[in-house]
Amino acid sequence: MQGCTFVTDLKILPLPSHDMILGLDWLHSFSPMQIHWQQHWLSIPYEGRSMILSGVDADLPVGTIL
Protein backbone atom coordinates (compact mmCIF):
# COMPACT_ATOMS: atom_id res chain seq x y z
CA MET A 1 0.00 0.00 0.00
CA GLN A 2 1.63 3.20 -1.23
CA GLY A 3 5.15 1.80 -0.91
CA CYS A 4 4.57 0.03 2.42
CA THR A 5 4.07 -3.68 2.98
CA PHE A 6 1.74 -4.82 5.76
CA VAL A 7 0.95 -8.35 6.88
CA THR A 8 -2.38 -8.59 8.65
CA ASP A 9 -5.64 -10.50 8.62
CA LEU A 10 -8.51 -8.79 6.80
CA LYS A 11 -12.21 -9.43 6.60
CA ILE A 12 -13.83 -8.72 3.24
CA LEU A 13 -17.02 -6.69 3.60
CA PRO A 14 -19.19 -5.34 0.76
CA LEU A 15 -18.85 -1.64 1.62
CA PRO A 16 -18.91 0.27 -1.68
CA SER A 17 -17.90 3.64 -0.20
CA HIS A 18 -14.88 2.35 1.78
CA ASP A 19 -11.58 0.86 0.60
CA MET A 20 -10.57 -0.46 4.00
CA ILE A 21 -11.48 0.03 7.65
CA LEU A 22 -8.47 -0.04 9.96
CA GLY A 23 -9.02 -1.79 13.26
CA LEU A 24 -7.78 -0.69 16.66
CA ASP A 25 -5.14 -3.45 16.69
CA TRP A 26 -3.60 -2.17 13.41
CA LEU A 27 -3.79 1.47 14.53
CA HIS A 28 -2.18 0.54 17.85
CA SER A 29 0.73 -1.20 16.13
CA PHE A 30 1.62 2.01 14.20
CA SER A 31 1.23 4.52 17.04
CA PRO A 32 1.92 7.30 17.52
CA MET A 33 0.56 8.69 14.27
CA GLN A 34 -0.62 11.99 12.87
CA ILE A 35 -3.93 12.25 11.02
CA HIS A 36 -5.28 15.05 8.85
CA TRP A 37 -8.98 14.27 8.47
CA GLN A 38 -9.78 17.01 5.93
CA GLN A 39 -6.90 16.09 3.61
CA HIS A 40 -7.43 12.34 4.13
CA TRP A 41 -3.93 11.26 5.14
CA LEU A 42 -2.18 9.71 8.09
CA SER A 43 1.50 9.60 8.93
CA ILE A 44 2.76 6.44 10.63
CA PRO A 45 6.14 5.25 11.85
CA TYR A 46 7.33 2.64 9.34
CA GLU A 47 10.76 0.95 9.23
CA GLY A 48 12.46 3.76 11.14
CA ARG A 49 10.92 6.66 9.24
CA SER A 50 7.55 8.37 8.80
CA MET A 51 5.32 7.29 5.92
CA ILE A 52 2.23 9.18 4.77
CA LEU A 53 -0.72 7.10 3.60
CA SER A 54 -3.31 9.05 1.60
CA GLY A 55 -6.97 8.34 1.09
CA VAL A 56 -8.41 7.94 -2.37
CA ASP A 57 -9.36 11.19 -4.10
CA ALA A 58 -13.16 11.47 -4.22
CA ASP A 59 -12.93 12.56 -7.89
CA LEU A 60 -11.34 9.27 -9.01
CA PRO A 61 -13.60 6.54 -10.40
CA VAL A 62 -14.32 3.62 -8.08
CA GLY A 63 -11.73 0.85 -8.58
CA THR A 64 -8.91 3.18 -9.67
CA ILE A 65 -5.52 1.77 -8.66
CA LEU A 66 -2.98 4.29 -7.41
JOBELWO-V851685 format. One record per backbone hydrogen bond with DSSP energy under -1.0 kcal/mol. CO is the residue of the C=O (numbers start at 0). NH is the residue of the N-H. E is the energy in kcal/mol with one decimal. If there is no record, write none. Layout:
{{CO & NH & E} {CO & NH & E}}
This chain:
{{0 & 3 & -1.9} {12 & 14 & -2.0} {14 & 17 & -1.8} {22 & 26 & -2.5} {23 & 27 & -2.6} {24 & 28 & -1.6} {27 & 30 & -1.3} {33 & 42 & -3.0} {35 & 40 & -1.6} {39 & 54 & -3.9} {40 & 35 & -2.8} {41 & 52 & -3.2} {42 & 33 & -1.9} {43 & 50 & -2.8} {45 & 48 & -1.4} {48 & 45 & -3.8} {50 & 43 & -2.7} {52 & 41 & -2.3} {56 & 59 & -1.9} {60 & 63 & -1.8}}
